[in-house]
Amino acid sequence: MRITEQQVRYVAGLANLRLTADETARMAREMDEILSHMDKLNELDTGGVEPMAQVLFDAPDDATLRADEERTPLPNELALANAPVSGMGFFKVPRVIEK
C-alpha cells in the first residue's frame, strides 16, 4: 500500500477532519486504489495526441460559455439566513489556523 494510514491522518488533520480508525483505513485503501488507477492511465501512449483545453466537438472557443448578463446580487440578509453563526454582515467561522 502506497498511502499509509499515518499519511491519511496527516492530511485529515490539515483539513481539520476527525476520522475514526475505520474511516482512516477505508480512506487509505480508496486513495491507494485511485493511485493504482492513475498508474494504469500513465501506461497509455499519448505521444500522438494533440493537447486540448477542453474535450469538446468542433465548435468555437466560446461554444460552452454562457453570455455575461448583469444580475442583481443576493441580498446580504438572505445570504446569511442559513448561516449557523453570523455577525456584522459576515459569516463567523471557528479559527482553523493557530499561528
Backbone as XML, in Angstrom:
<?xml version="1.0"?>
<chain id="A" units="angstrom">
  <residue number="1" name="MET">
    <atom name="N" x="0.860" y="-1.180" z="0.000"/>
    <atom name="CA" x="0.000" y="0.000" z="0.000"/>
    <atom name="C" x="0.902" y="1.238" z="0.000"/>
  </residue>
  <residue number="2" name="ARG">
    <atom name="N" x="0.664" y="2.155" z="-0.944"/>
    <atom name="CA" x="1.499" y="3.346" z="-1.045"/>
    <atom name="C" x="1.037" y="4.464" z="-0.123"/>
  </residue>
  <residue number="3" name="ILE">
    <atom name="N" x="-0.250" y="4.503" z="0.179"/>
    <atom name="CA" x="-0.781" y="5.517" z="1.086"/>
    <atom name="C" x="-0.922" y="4.873" z="2.462"/>
  </residue>
  <residue number="4" name="THR">
    <atom name="N" x="-0.244" y="5.423" z="3.421"/>
    <atom name="CA" x="-0.311" y="4.851" z="4.771"/>
    <atom name="C" x="-1.417" y="5.544" z="5.569"/>
  </residue>
  <residue number="5" name="GLU">
    <atom name="N" x="-1.840" y="4.883" z="6.618"/>
    <atom name="CA" x="-2.858" y="5.481" z="7.490"/>
    <atom name="C" x="-2.311" y="6.728" z="8.172"/>
  </residue>
  <residue number="6" name="GLN">
    <atom name="N" x="-1.015" y="6.744" z="8.437"/>
    <atom name="CA" x="-0.401" y="7.931" z="9.029"/>
    <atom name="C" x="-0.517" y="9.125" z="8.075"/>
  </residue>
  <residue number="7" name="GLN">
    <atom name="N" x="-0.325" y="8.895" z="6.773"/>
    <atom name="CA" x="-0.472" y="9.970" z="5.793"/>
    <atom name="C" x="-1.919" y="10.450" z="5.722"/>
  </residue>
  <residue number="8" name="VAL">
    <atom name="N" x="-2.861" y="9.520" z="5.808"/>
    <atom name="CA" x="-4.278" y="9.889" z="5.790"/>
    <atom name="C" x="-4.598" y="10.743" z="7.017"/>
  </residue>
  <residue number="9" name="ARG">
    <atom name="N" x="-4.109" y="10.343" z="8.172"/>
    <atom name="CA" x="-4.355" y="11.130" z="9.393"/>
    <atom name="C" x="-3.736" y="12.527" z="9.283"/>
  </residue>
  <residue number="10" name="TYR">
    <atom name="N" x="-2.545" y="12.619" z="8.669"/>
    <atom name="CA" x="-1.883" y="13.906" z="8.496"/>
    <atom name="C" x="-2.720" y="14.828" z="7.615"/>
  </residue>
  <residue number="11" name="VAL">
    <atom name="N" x="-3.173" y="14.308" z="6.470"/>
    <atom name="CA" x="-3.987" y="15.119" z="5.556"/>
    <atom name="C" x="-5.322" y="15.464" z="6.196"/>
  </residue>
  <residue number="12" name="ALA">
    <atom name="N" x="-5.909" y="14.540" z="6.920"/>
    <atom name="CA" x="-7.167" y="14.815" z="7.616"/>
    <atom name="C" x="-6.963" y="15.930" z="8.631"/>
  </residue>
  <residue number="13" name="GLY">
    <atom name="N" x="-5.822" y="15.934" z="9.311"/>
    <atom name="CA" x="-5.523" y="16.999" z="10.256"/>
    <atom name="C" x="-5.400" y="18.349" z="9.567"/>
  </residue>
  <residue number="14" name="LEU">
    <atom name="N" x="-4.772" y="18.369" z="8.396"/>
    <atom name="CA" x="-4.662" y="19.619" z="7.641"/>
    <atom name="C" x="-6.032" y="20.147" z="7.236"/>
  </residue>
  <residue number="15" name="ALA">
    <atom name="N" x="-6.945" y="19.215" z="6.941"/>
    <atom name="CA" x="-8.303" y="19.589" z="6.531"/>
    <atom name="C" x="-9.228" y="19.762" z="7.733"/>
  </residue>
  <residue number="16" name="ASN">
    <atom name="N" x="-8.679" y="19.612" z="8.929"/>
    <atom name="CA" x="-9.456" y="19.749" z="10.155"/>
    <atom name="C" x="-10.614" y="18.739" z="10.205"/>
  </residue>
  <residue number="17" name="LEU">
    <atom name="N" x="-10.314" y="17.512" z="9.789"/>
    <atom name="CA" x="-11.299" y="16.427" z="9.809"/>
    <atom name="C" x="-10.960" y="15.449" z="10.921"/>
  </residue>
  <residue number="18" name="ARG">
    <atom name="N" x="-11.969" y="14.928" z="11.555"/>
    <atom name="CA" x="-11.780" y="13.893" z="12.566"/>
    <atom name="C" x="-12.286" y="12.578" z="11.979"/>
  </residue>
  <residue number="19" name="LEU">
    <atom name="N" x="-11.363" y="11.661" z="11.728"/>
    <atom name="CA" x="-11.722" y="10.376" z="11.146"/>
    <atom name="C" x="-11.593" y="9.280" z="12.195"/>
  </residue>
  <residue number="20" name="THR">
    <atom name="N" x="-12.525" y="8.329" z="12.161"/>
    <atom name="CA" x="-12.413" y="7.164" z="13.029"/>
    <atom name="C" x="-11.342" y="6.238" z="12.454"/>
  </residue>
  <residue number="21" name="ALA">
    <atom name="N" x="-10.960" y="5.229" z="13.206"/>
    <atom name="CA" x="-9.965" y="4.264" z="12.732"/>
    <atom name="C" x="-10.465" y="3.551" z="11.477"/>
  </residue>
  <residue number="22" name="ASP">
    <atom name="N" x="-11.758" y="3.209" z="11.454"/>
    <atom name="CA" x="-12.324" y="2.551" z="10.277"/>
    <atom name="C" x="-12.300" y="3.473" z="9.059"/>
  </residue>
  <residue number="23" name="GLU">
    <atom name="N" x="-12.635" y="4.747" z="9.260"/>
    <atom name="CA" x="-12.624" y="5.709" z="8.156"/>
    <atom name="C" x="-11.204" y="5.925" z="7.639"/>
  </residue>
  <residue number="24" name="THR">
    <atom name="N" x="-10.240" y="5.971" z="8.541"/>
    <atom name="CA" x="-8.843" y="6.157" z="8.144"/>
    <atom name="C" x="-8.378" y="4.985" z="7.285"/>
  </residue>
  <residue number="25" name="ALA">
    <atom name="N" x="-8.695" y="3.773" z="7.715"/>
    <atom name="CA" x="-8.307" y="2.585" z="6.949"/>
    <atom name="C" x="-8.991" y="2.573" z="5.586"/>
  </residue>
  <residue number="26" name="ARG">
    <atom name="N" x="-10.273" y="2.929" z="5.547"/>
    <atom name="CA" x="-11.015" y="2.944" z="4.280"/>
    <atom name="C" x="-10.444" y="3.996" z="3.338"/>
  </residue>
  <residue number="27" name="MET">
    <atom name="N" x="-10.134" y="5.191" z="3.867"/>
    <atom name="CA" x="-9.578" y="6.260" z="3.034"/>
    <atom name="C" x="-8.218" y="5.858" z="2.467"/>
  </residue>
  <residue number="28" name="ALA">
    <atom name="N" x="-7.386" y="5.222" z="3.289"/>
    <atom name="CA" x="-6.071" y="4.777" z="2.814"/>
    <atom name="C" x="-6.244" y="3.771" z="1.677"/>
  </residue>
  <residue number="29" name="ARG">
    <atom name="N" x="-7.160" y="2.849" z="1.836"/>
    <atom name="CA" x="-7.414" y="1.834" z="0.814"/>
    <atom name="C" x="-7.941" y="2.471" z="-0.472"/>
  </residue>
  <residue number="30" name="GLU">
    <atom name="N" x="-8.910" y="3.386" z="-0.345"/>
    <atom name="CA" x="-9.507" y="4.015" z="-1.519"/>
    <atom name="C" x="-8.516" y="4.925" z="-2.241"/>
  </residue>
  <residue number="31" name="MET">
    <atom name="N" x="-7.701" y="5.654" z="-1.478"/>
    <atom name="CA" x="-6.707" y="6.514" z="-2.105"/>
    <atom name="C" x="-5.647" y="5.681" z="-2.830"/>
  </residue>
  <residue number="32" name="ASP">
    <atom name="N" x="-5.301" y="4.545" z="-2.268"/>
    <atom name="CA" x="-4.360" y="3.650" z="-2.915"/>
    <atom name="C" x="-4.937" y="3.108" z="-4.223"/>
  </residue>
  <residue number="33" name="GLU">
    <atom name="N" x="-6.224" y="2.789" z="-4.228"/>
    <atom name="CA" x="-6.876" y="2.312" z="-5.452"/>
    <atom name="C" x="-6.878" y="3.405" z="-6.523"/>
  </residue>
  <residue number="34" name="ILE">
    <atom name="N" x="-7.073" y="4.651" z="-6.115"/>
    <atom name="CA" x="-7.050" y="5.767" z="-7.063"/>
    <atom name="C" x="-5.663" y="5.889" z="-7.686"/>
  </residue>
  <residue number="35" name="LEU">
    <atom name="N" x="-4.616" y="5.785" z="-6.862"/>
    <atom name="CA" x="-3.256" y="5.876" z="-7.393"/>
    <atom name="C" x="-2.946" y="4.704" z="-8.319"/>
  </residue>
  <residue number="36" name="SER">
    <atom name="N" x="-3.453" y="3.527" z="-8.017"/>
    <atom name="CA" x="-3.260" y="2.373" z="-8.892"/>
    <atom name="C" x="-3.918" y="2.611" z="-10.242"/>
  </residue>
  <residue number="37" name="HIS">
    <atom name="N" x="-5.095" y="3.213" z="-10.222"/>
    <atom name="CA" x="-5.793" y="3.532" z="-11.472"/>
    <atom name="C" x="-5.001" y="4.575" z="-12.262"/>
  </residue>
  <residue number="38" name="MET">
    <atom name="N" x="-4.440" y="5.558" z="-11.584"/>
    <atom name="CA" x="-3.635" y="6.574" z="-12.262"/>
    <atom name="C" x="-2.405" y="5.934" z="-12.908"/>
  </residue>
  <residue number="39" name="ASP">
    <atom name="N" x="-1.805" y="4.941" z="-12.250"/>
    <atom name="CA" x="-0.670" y="4.235" z="-12.842"/>
    <atom name="C" x="-1.073" y="3.557" z="-14.142"/>
  </residue>
  <residue number="40" name="LYS">
    <atom name="N" x="-2.262" y="2.962" z="-14.165"/>
    <atom name="CA" x="-2.743" y="2.329" z="-15.396"/>
    <atom name="C" x="-2.937" y="3.359" z="-16.501"/>
  </residue>
  <residue number="41" name="LEU">
    <atom name="N" x="-3.478" y="4.524" z="-16.145"/>
    <atom name="CA" x="-3.668" y="5.578" z="-17.143"/>
    <atom name="C" x="-2.330" y="6.088" z="-17.669"/>
  </residue>
  <residue number="42" name="ASN">
    <atom name="N" x="-1.321" y="6.129" z="-16.810"/>
    <atom name="CA" x="0.002" y="6.595" z="-17.238"/>
    <atom name="C" x="0.673" y="5.636" z="-18.214"/>
  </residue>
  <residue number="43" name="GLU">
    <atom name="N" x="0.203" y="4.397" z="-18.301"/>
    <atom name="CA" x="0.756" y="3.429" z="-19.238"/>
    <atom name="C" x="0.298" y="3.700" z="-20.677"/>
  </residue>
  <residue number="44" name="LEU">
    <atom name="N" x="-0.740" y="4.493" z="-20.855"/>
    <atom name="CA" x="-1.253" y="4.776" z="-22.197"/>
    <atom name="C" x="-0.277" y="5.631" z="-22.981"/>
  </residue>
  <residue number="45" name="ASP">
    <atom name="N" x="-0.119" y="5.322" z="-24.267"/>
    <atom name="CA" x="0.739" y="6.115" z="-25.143"/>
    <atom name="C" x="-0.067" y="7.304" z="-25.656"/>
  </residue>
  <residue number="46" name="THR">
    <atom name="N" x="0.290" y="8.485" z="-25.200"/>
    <atom name="CA" x="-0.415" y="9.702" z="-25.622"/>
    <atom name="C" x="0.490" y="10.592" z="-26.465"/>
  </residue>
  <residue number="47" name="GLY">
    <atom name="N" x="1.554" y="10.008" z="-27.014"/>
    <atom name="CA" x="2.522" y="10.778" z="-27.777"/>
    <atom name="C" x="1.930" y="11.487" z="-28.986"/>
  </residue>
  <residue number="48" name="GLY">
    <atom name="N" x="0.991" y="10.853" z="-29.689"/>
    <atom name="CA" x="0.425" y="11.455" z="-30.888"/>
    <atom name="C" x="-0.848" y="12.239" z="-30.653"/>
  </residue>
  <residue number="49" name="VAL">
    <atom name="N" x="-1.198" y="12.467" z="-29.416"/>
    <atom name="CA" x="-2.448" y="13.155" z="-29.099"/>
    <atom name="C" x="-2.171" y="14.635" z="-28.906"/>
  </residue>
  <residue number="50" name="GLU">
    <atom name="N" x="-2.910" y="15.468" z="-29.647"/>
    <atom name="CA" x="-2.759" y="16.912" z="-29.521"/>
    <atom name="C" x="-3.279" y="17.364" z="-28.156"/>
  </residue>
  <residue number="51" name="PRO">
    <atom name="N" x="-2.587" y="18.318" z="-27.519"/>
    <atom name="CA" x="-3.109" y="18.853" z="-26.256"/>
    <atom name="C" x="-4.408" y="19.601" z="-26.483"/>
  </residue>
  <residue number="52" name="MET">
    <atom name="N" x="-5.315" y="19.512" z="-25.515"/>
    <atom name="CA" x="-6.615" y="20.171" z="-25.633"/>
    <atom name="C" x="-6.889" y="21.007" z="-24.399"/>
  </residue>
  <residue number="53" name="ALA">
    <atom name="N" x="-7.593" y="22.101" z="-24.598"/>
    <atom name="CA" x="-8.029" y="22.906" z="-23.466"/>
    <atom name="C" x="-9.296" y="22.306" z="-22.886"/>
  </residue>
  <residue number="54" name="GLN">
    <atom name="N" x="-10.180" y="21.795" z="-23.731"/>
    <atom name="CA" x="-11.423" y="21.172" z="-23.298"/>
    <atom name="C" x="-11.725" y="19.998" z="-24.212"/>
  </residue>
  <residue number="55" name="VAL">
    <atom name="N" x="-12.433" y="19.043" z="-23.694"/>
    <atom name="CA" x="-12.852" y="17.915" z="-24.513"/>
    <atom name="C" x="-14.215" y="18.268" z="-25.083"/>
  </residue>
  <residue number="56" name="LEU">
    <atom name="N" x="-14.213" y="18.742" z="-26.320"/>
    <atom name="CA" x="-15.445" y="19.183" z="-26.979"/>
    <atom name="C" x="-15.493" y="18.643" z="-28.393"/>
  </residue>
  <residue number="57" name="PHE">
    <atom name="N" x="-16.484" y="19.037" z="-29.104"/>
    <atom name="CA" x="-16.625" y="18.775" z="-30.516"/>
    <atom name="C" x="-16.087" y="19.992" z="-31.255"/>
  </residue>
  <residue number="58" name="ASP">
    <atom name="N" x="-16.034" y="19.937" z="-32.587"/>
    <atom name="CA" x="-15.598" y="21.104" z="-33.354"/>
    <atom name="C" x="-16.583" y="22.234" z="-33.149"/>
  </residue>
  <residue number="59" name="ALA">
    <atom name="N" x="-16.147" y="23.265" z="-32.477"/>
    <atom name="CA" x="-17.011" y="24.397" z="-32.158"/>
    <atom name="C" x="-16.132" y="25.603" z="-31.848"/>
  </residue>
  <residue number="60" name="PRO">
    <atom name="N" x="-16.712" y="26.773" z="-31.882"/>
    <atom name="CA" x="-15.931" y="27.950" z="-31.494"/>
    <atom name="C" x="-15.455" y="27.837" z="-30.044"/>
  </residue>
  <residue number="61" name="ASP">
    <atom name="N" x="-14.395" y="28.601" z="-29.722"/>
    <atom name="CA" x="-13.813" y="28.538" z="-28.378"/>
    <atom name="C" x="-14.811" y="28.862" z="-27.273"/>
  </residue>
  <residue number="62" name="ASP">
    <atom name="N" x="-15.806" y="29.701" z="-27.572"/>
    <atom name="CA" x="-16.759" y="30.113" z="-26.538"/>
    <atom name="C" x="-18.087" y="29.359" z="-26.621"/>
  </residue>
  <residue number="63" name="ALA">
    <atom name="N" x="-18.095" y="28.207" z="-27.270"/>
    <atom name="CA" x="-19.345" y="27.486" z="-27.508"/>
    <atom name="C" x="-20.018" y="27.032" z="-26.213"/>
  </residue>
  <residue number="64" name="THR">
    <atom name="N" x="-19.262" y="26.732" z="-25.182"/>
    <atom name="CA" x="-19.874" y="26.220" z="-23.955"/>
    <atom name="C" x="-20.055" y="27.301" z="-22.897"/>
  </residue>
  <residue number="65" name="LEU">
    <atom name="N" x="-19.697" y="28.514" z="-23.220"/>
    <atom name="CA" x="-19.798" y="29.583" z="-22.240"/>
    <atom name="C" x="-21.107" y="30.325" z="-22.397"/>
  </residue>
  <residue number="66" name="ARG">
    <atom name="N" x="-21.704" y="30.686" z="-21.292"/>
    <atom name="CA" x="-22.936" y="31.459" z="-21.357"/>
    <atom name="C" x="-22.585" y="32.931" z="-21.520"/>
  </residue>
  <residue number="67" name="ALA">
    <atom name="N" x="-23.506" y="33.683" z="-22.009"/>
    <atom name="CA" x="-23.295" y="35.121" z="-22.152"/>
    <atom name="C" x="-23.272" y="35.775" z="-20.779"/>
  </residue>
  <residue number="68" name="ASP">
    <atom name="N" x="-22.405" y="36.770" z="-20.607"/>
    <atom name="CA" x="-22.378" y="37.523" z="-19.355"/>
    <atom name="C" x="-23.607" y="38.413" z="-19.301"/>
  </residue>
  <residue number="69" name="GLU">
    <atom name="N" x="-24.364" y="38.234" z="-18.241"/>
    <atom name="CA" x="-25.546" y="39.057" z="-18.056"/>
    <atom name="C" x="-25.520" y="39.617" z="-16.640"/>
  </residue>
  <residue number="70" name="GLU">
    <atom name="N" x="-25.784" y="40.902" z="-16.529"/>
    <atom name="CA" x="-25.810" y="41.532" z="-15.220"/>
    <atom name="C" x="-27.017" y="41.024" z="-14.444"/>
  </residue>
  <residue number="71" name="ARG">
    <atom name="N" x="-26.787" y="40.650" z="-13.194"/>
    <atom name="CA" x="-27.872" y="40.179" z="-12.338"/>
    <atom name="C" x="-27.792" y="40.905" z="-11.005"/>
  </residue>
  <residue number="72" name="THR">
    <atom name="N" x="-28.921" y="41.017" z="-10.360"/>
    <atom name="CA" x="-28.961" y="41.630" z="-9.041"/>
    <atom name="C" x="-28.280" y="40.695" z="-8.051"/>
  </residue>
  <residue number="73" name="PRO">
    <atom name="N" x="-27.331" y="41.201" z="-7.255"/>
    <atom name="CA" x="-26.662" y="40.316" z="-6.298"/>
    <atom name="C" x="-27.608" y="39.868" z="-5.187"/>
  </residue>
  <residue number="74" name="LEU">
    <atom name="N" x="-27.254" y="38.760" z="-4.561"/>
    <atom name="CA" x="-28.024" y="38.219" z="-3.449"/>
    <atom name="C" x="-27.938" y="39.189" z="-2.273"/>
  </residue>
  <residue number="75" name="PRO">
    <atom name="N" x="-29.071" y="39.560" z="-1.683"/>
    <atom name="CA" x="-29.012" y="40.452" z="-0.517"/>
    <atom name="C" x="-28.255" y="39.800" z="0.635"/>
  </residue>
  <residue number="76" name="ASN">
    <atom name="N" x="-27.514" y="40.607" z="1.388"/>
    <atom name="CA" x="-26.692" y="40.109" z="2.480"/>
    <atom name="C" x="-27.515" y="39.325" z="3.499"/>
  </residue>
  <residue number="77" name="GLU">
    <atom name="N" x="-28.685" y="39.814" z="3.841"/>
    <atom name="CA" x="-29.521" y="39.132" z="4.833"/>
    <atom name="C" x="-29.917" y="37.738" z="4.356"/>
  </residue>
  <residue number="78" name="LEU">
    <atom name="N" x="-30.228" y="37.616" z="3.065"/>
    <atom name="CA" x="-30.620" y="36.328" z="2.508"/>
    <atom name="C" x="-29.420" y="35.379" z="2.449"/>
  </residue>
  <residue number="79" name="ALA">
    <atom name="N" x="-28.246" y="35.916" z="2.115"/>
    <atom name="CA" x="-27.036" y="35.089" z="2.055"/>
    <atom name="C" x="-26.699" y="34.518" z="3.430"/>
  </residue>
  <residue number="80" name="LEU">
    <atom name="N" x="-26.937" y="35.289" z="4.477"/>
    <atom name="CA" x="-26.600" y="34.855" z="5.830"/>
    <atom name="C" x="-27.743" y="34.139" z="6.548"/>
  </residue>
  <residue number="81" name="ALA">
    <atom name="N" x="-28.886" y="33.998" z="5.899"/>
    <atom name="CA" x="-30.079" y="33.456" z="6.546"/>
    <atom name="C" x="-29.857" y="32.061" z="7.132"/>
  </residue>
  <residue number="82" name="ASN">
    <atom name="N" x="-29.103" y="31.201" z="6.466"/>
    <atom name="CA" x="-28.896" y="29.835" z="6.948"/>
    <atom name="C" x="-27.547" y="29.632" z="7.618"/>
  </residue>
  <residue number="83" name="ALA">
    <atom name="N" x="-26.816" y="30.700" z="7.849"/>
    <atom name="CA" x="-25.506" y="30.579" z="8.500"/>
    <atom name="C" x="-25.688" y="30.178" z="9.954"/>
  </residue>
  <residue number="84" name="PRO">
    <atom name="N" x="-24.900" y="29.217" z="10.430"/>
    <atom name="CA" x="-25.008" y="28.835" z="11.838"/>
    <atom name="C" x="-24.700" y="30.013" z="12.766"/>
  </residue>
  <residue number="85" name="VAL">
    <atom name="N" x="-23.674" y="30.799" z="12.403"/>
    <atom name="CA" x="-23.296" y="31.960" z="13.203"/>
    <atom name="C" x="-22.903" y="33.077" z="12.247"/>
  </residue>
  <residue number="86" name="SER">
    <atom name="N" x="-23.437" y="34.256" z="12.486"/>
    <atom name="CA" x="-23.062" y="35.410" z="11.681"/>
    <atom name="C" x="-23.027" y="36.631" z="12.585"/>
  </residue>
  <residue number="87" name="GLY">
    <atom name="N" x="-22.409" y="37.677" z="12.084"/>
    <atom name="CA" x="-22.352" y="38.911" z="12.845"/>
    <atom name="C" x="-21.764" y="40.029" z="12.011"/>
  </residue>
  <residue number="88" name="MET">
    <atom name="N" x="-22.282" y="41.213" z="12.160"/>
    <atom name="CA" x="-21.832" y="42.401" z="11.447"/>
    <atom name="C" x="-21.825" y="42.195" z="9.934"/>
  </residue>
  <residue number="89" name="GLY">
    <atom name="N" x="-22.764" y="41.375" z="9.438"/>
    <atom name="CA" x="-22.889" y="41.166" z="7.999"/>
    <atom name="C" x="-21.949" y="40.139" z="7.408"/>
  </residue>
  <residue number="90" name="PHE">
    <atom name="N" x="-21.307" y="39.322" z="8.241"/>
    <atom name="CA" x="-20.358" y="38.333" z="7.763"/>
    <atom name="C" x="-20.655" y="36.966" z="8.363"/>
  </residue>
  <residue number="91" name="PHE">
    <atom name="N" x="-20.162" y="35.898" z="7.694"/>
    <atom name="CA" x="-20.184" y="34.562" z="8.267"/>
    <atom name="C" x="-19.134" y="34.506" z="9.359"/>
  </residue>
  <residue number="92" name="LYS">
    <atom name="N" x="-19.443" y="33.889" z="10.480"/>
    <atom name="CA" x="-18.454" y="33.663" z="11.525"/>
    <atom name="C" x="-18.111" y="32.184" z="11.516"/>
  </residue>
  <residue number="93" name="VAL">
    <atom name="N" x="-16.825" y="31.907" z="11.501"/>
    <atom name="CA" x="-16.342" y="30.523" z="11.460"/>
    <atom name="C" x="-15.304" y="30.334" z="12.547"/>
  </residue>
  <residue number="94" name="PRO">
    <atom name="N" x="-15.106" y="29.084" z="12.996"/>
    <atom name="CA" x="-14.087" y="28.848" z="14.005"/>
    <atom name="C" x="-12.679" y="29.074" z="13.438"/>
  </residue>
  <residue number="95" name="ARG">
    <atom name="N" x="-11.765" y="29.480" z="14.288"/>
    <atom name="CA" x="-10.379" y="29.669" z="13.882"/>
    <atom name="C" x="-9.794" y="28.311" z="13.525"/>
  </residue>
  <residue number="96" name="VAL">
    <atom name="N" x="-9.142" y="28.217" z="12.368"/>
    <atom name="CA" x="-8.531" y="26.955" z="11.959"/>
    <atom name="C" x="-7.018" y="27.074" z="11.861"/>
  </residue>
  <residue number="97" name="ILE">
    <atom name="N" x="-6.494" y="28.272" z="11.826"/>
    <atom name="CA" x="-5.053" y="28.470" z="11.759"/>
    <atom name="C" x="-4.596" y="28.982" z="13.115"/>
  </residue>
  <residue number="98" name="GLU">
    <atom name="N" x="-3.699" y="28.247" z="13.721"/>
    <atom name="CA" x="-3.261" y="28.568" z="15.079"/>
    <atom name="C" x="-2.158" y="29.622" z="15.109"/>
  </residue>
  <residue number="99" name="LYS">
    <atom name="N" x="-1.423" y="29.788" z="14.010"/>
    <atom name="CA" x="-0.255" y="30.680" z="14.008"/>
    <atom name="C" x="-0.651" y="32.114" z="13.826"/>
  </residue>
</chain>
